[in-house]
Amino acid sequence: MSKESTLPVPVKKVAQSVVVHGFGRATSRLRALPNLLIAGGQRCGTTSMYRALSQHPLAFKPNLHKGVHYFDVSYDKGLSWYRGHFPWQSAVDKVAKEFGVTPAVFESSPYYGFHPLSAERYAKDLPGVRLIVLIRDPIERAYSAHAHELARGYETEPFERALELEDSRLEGEEAKLVADPAYLSHAHQHQAYVRRGQYVENLERLAGVLGRDRIHIVDSERFFSEPEAVFAGVTEFLGIPGVDGIAFERHNARPRSPMSDEVRSRLDAHFAPYNERLVEWLGWTPSWLH
């Protein structure tokens, strides 16, 4: 048995990461930069979209991780570090020449759509970049996000108590993130259960930086119920041909007990004005409002 095979899995992953990232940084000038980001929303099916797009022959994903988290929590590491995560530019150019279209080079970091500095950062470093943003019922998203953060150890409070604490936890955090680009906010990244479901606020901000035409919105419930049709809209947005044989799967679902009617009613009232503005901004009605 080799020494490598006796390493614990977490140690193997760290070792692989060091090798890949070190080599990637050293060869960064030869590597492609993304022209597409799956920027959220968290717990809205971003992993499923990432896995589907990864199967397309005209799409290039990162070499190691689904999400690099450069434009939110790792921006201080520099563009060469970021570029080192992606495939060779020569490989992308070869496929572009063969098919006569520009391939999608992409990653998926759901915090990119919520962090207050991310949009300006990728607008600067990735000129012309386009975004895919997934949205779902914000009440279910909040409940799912809480279960996710609880399981990861980033939350300790039950759902209703976490909702009560949200405003105090987030107070002043966005201002700190803007004032100090090196600042990291645990609460803003992991405990904004309600705030991250106020989709129209984030979409208005993103469109103000990138332009509305560079953002493609996906209704996640429709993606799961009609994946072929929704994915066809994605490939059209990207300007790449559709292909057969994409396997669509639902990833990262977590079992949860039912939400109380009282909490659901309170959240429904809270999100109502945001949903109304969202419909106006989208020009169509999301599935959870039908």
N, C-alpha and C positions, 0 to 999 in steps of 0.2 A: 504494500500500500504506500502511495506517495505521501510526502509530507503535506502537500496541498490538500489532499483528500481528507486528512485528519483535522483540518482547521474547522472550528465551529462556523456555522453558516454566517452569523453576523460578522465574524472576523474576515471570512472570505469576501463578503460584500464590501467591507472597508478596504481591503487590499485591492480588489478589482477597481473600486472607485479611485483610489490613489493612482494606480497605473493608468487608467483611462483618462482621468482628468489631467495628470501630468503630461502625458503624451499628447492629449488634445490641445493643451495650452501651447506646447512647443510647436505644434503643427497648425495653429489656429489660422494662419494666413492662407492656408490651403483648403480651408473648410468653408462650407456654405453658412450663411446666416438665414434665420427663418424669414419667410414672407407671410406666415400665418401663425396666429396664436389662438388657442382655445382658452379664452380668458374668464371662464366661469359659466354660470354661477356654481358655487360649491354645492354639492349634493343634488345636482340637476342632471346628471348623466354625462359628465365630462369624460369619465373613464371609458364609458361605452362608446362615445363619439371618437375618442382617441384610438381605441382598439379597432373600430370600423375603418377609420381613415388610414390607419397603419397598414391595412391589408391592400390598399390601392397601389398599383404599380407606379403611379405618378406622385406618390407621397413619400417623403423622407422624414422619419421621426428621429429624436435624439438617440445617441448611441447607448446610453445607459439608463436614464430616468425618463419617465413620462413627463414630469415637470421639473424644470431647472430652477425655477424661482429666482431668476436673476433680477428681474425688474421690480421685485417687491422687497425681498429680504437679503439679497446677495449682490446688490448693485456695486458695492465697494470693491468687489473682486475684479472688476474691469471687463471690457468687451472681449479681450482675447481669451479670458477664462470661459466666458459664455460661449463664444464661437467654437471653442474646443469640444463642446458637447455634441457637435453635429457632424454629419457625413462629409466626405470629400466633395469639394466643389466640382472636381472633374467627373465624379459619378453623377452628380445632378446635371451637369452640362451634357453628358453622354445621353442620358434619358431624354433631356429636352430636345436634343438633335434628332434622336430616333423618332420621337412622337410629334415633334413640331409644336409643342406647347411648353410653357413654363411649369415645372413640377411644383408641388406644394412642399415646402420645408417647414416643419411645424413642431410645436411642443404644446403641452397643456398644463397651465398653472392657474388654478381657479381664483387665486388671490389677486391676479393681475387686473381683474375687473373691479376690484373694490379698494385696493390700496390707493391712496390719494395722489401718489407720485408716479405710479406705473405708466399711465397713459402718456405723459410728457416724456418719460424715459424711452419707451419703445417708439414713439413718434420720432424722436431724435435719432436713435441708434438704428432703427429699421424703417427707413423711408419707404412709404407705400405699403407697409404691413397691413394686413387685414385681420379682423377678429371674427371668431365664432363665439357667440354667447348663448348659452342654454338657460331657459327659464322654466320653472314649474310652479305649482300652487305654493305661494310663499308660506302658508301655514304648515304644509307638509314638509317644505324645505327646512323650516326652522326646527321642527320636531326631529327630522332626520339628522340635521347638523348637530343637535344636542346629543343624540344617541352616538353619533360618530365621535364627537369630542370626548364624551364620557368614556367610551371604549378605549380611546387613545390616552386617557389620563390627563387630558387638557381641561377637563371640567370635573367638578366634584359635587356640584349642587343638582338637585332634581330639576326637571324642566320648568315648573312653575316658579320656583325660587330663582332660577337663572334668568327668567324673563324679568322678574322684579329687580334684579341686580344690574340688568344690562345698561341702563342709562348711566348709573353711577360708575360702572366699570369702564364705559367708553368716554366718560366726560373728559374732555381735553386731549384725548388720545390722538385724534386726527390732527389737531393743531401741533402736537409734539412731533408727529411723523413729518409734517410739512416743514417745521422749523429746523429739524435735525434729521437729515437724510440717513444718518447712521442709526437712528433710533428704531428699536423693534418693539412692537406692542403685542403682547400675548392676548390681551382682551380684544383688540381690534381684529386680529387675525383669527382667533379661535372662539370668541364668545359673542359675536355680533349676530345673534340668531334672528332678530327682527330686522335690524338695519340692513342686512344683506338681502333681505327679501323685498326691500323698497326699490325694485328693479329700475323704475323709471328715473330715479335720481342718478344711478350709476350710468345708465344708458345715455342720458342727456349729457353727462360730463364726458363720456367717451366720444360721443358724436361731436361735441364741441372741440375736441382735440384732433380727431382723425377725419371727421366727416361721416355723415350717416351712411353713405354708399359703401364704406369700407367695413361695415359691421353687418354680419348676418345673424339674425335671431332665430333660434330653434326652440320650439315648444317641445319640452322633453317628453311629455305624455304622448304627443303625436309621434315623436321619434320612436317610442317603444311600441306603439300600436300600428304605425305605418312606416317602418324603418326604410323600406326601399324608396318610397316617395320623398320622404324627408331628406334622405341621403342624396337623392338626385338633385334636390335643391342646393345642397352643399357643394356638390361637384360643379354645378352650373355657376355658382357664386365664385368658385375657384378657377373656373375656365379650363377644367380638365374633363376628359370624357368619362362617362359612366362606365362601369365594368360589372360583369356578372360574378357571382361567387363570393360576395362579401358576407361573412357570417356576423349577424347582429345578435349581441347578447347583452343582458343587463348585469352590470357589475356593481359590487360594493353595497348591495342592499342589506340592511340590518333589521332583524326582527324587533318590533316595538309593541308595547302594550297600547291599547287605545287611549287617545287623548280625551280628557274630560270635556263634556259639552260646554261647560262654563269657560274654560280656557280657549276652546275653539271659537266660541262666540265673541269673546273679547278680541282675539286676534283678527277675526273676520271684520270686526268694526274698525280696527286699526288700519288694516290693509285696504279697506274699501276706497278711500280717496286716491291712494297710490295706484291701485288697479285701474281706476277710472282714467287717471292721467296716462297710464301705460297703454290702454286701448287707443287713446287718442294719438299717442306717439307712434305706436306700431301701425295703426291703420287697419288692424284686424284684432279679433277677440281671442285671447288665449283659451285653451281647452278648459281650464278650471273655472272659467266664468260662464260657460255654456249651460 
